[in-house]
Amino acid sequence: MKCGALLLSLLFSSFIDIEAFTSRTQKQATLSHSESAAKASSNTIQYANKCSDSETSSQSEEGNNNMTAADTMLFGRFKIFASQIFHKTEHSFALVNLRPLVPGHVLVVSNRIAPLLDDLHDHEYDDLWKTVRKVQRALKTKYNCDAFNVAVQDGEGAGQSVPHVHIHILPRYRGDLKRNDDIYDQLEMWAPREEDSQKKKRLEVPDDSERRDRTLEEMAEEASIYQSLMKQSE
């Protein structure tokens, strides 16, 4: 009888151990599965974030490229990048000079490529000269100058090196050049590139000693001719 009771006790104890082992194994499997799922979810989120960041970066780079391309302007056949343009309006833009004659020598150019001032529409013409005045004010603040040369070479015969309306603005100071008219000689020979400058012909201007004052009658006659032409163009 005692042997039977001992055997039953041993069998019951083994059953409990087996049940506990099975329970622990199931819990470990559940925890392992949960950890794997969490890790997979974490990896998925990290990958999604990485893709999102990459897409955002790509879109940002694309946007910057588009902005640069959109802001690029043409000065005749020359491409002017946004980094060279410091002011822009609806019909004109101002840019720094590749070959300035004096510090602050800049150009104001019409947005539309037109060779001559007379080719501009009235609103383009007005905008161009308003921009010139605005740029002058900015340059005066920067260079504290007391004068400007504002020059237009209106056509190839006048020394225009780029067949696109543009206005030179040069800050000046009293006594900055030994001979003041030298600036006009320099402007006449100015071109965006050295090889273009070498092709230009210098205008032969008589020396002051060779020029005579005209009479009042001669000037009145000339003024009368121009007055008639102005009336015809109205």
Beta strands, then each sheet from edge to edge (+ up, - down):
strand 1: 73-75
strand 2: 78-80
strand 3: 85-88
strand 4: 92-96
strand 5: 106-110
strand 6: 147-151
strand 7: 166-172
sheet 1: 1+ 2-
sheet 2: 3+ 4- 5+ 7- 6+
end
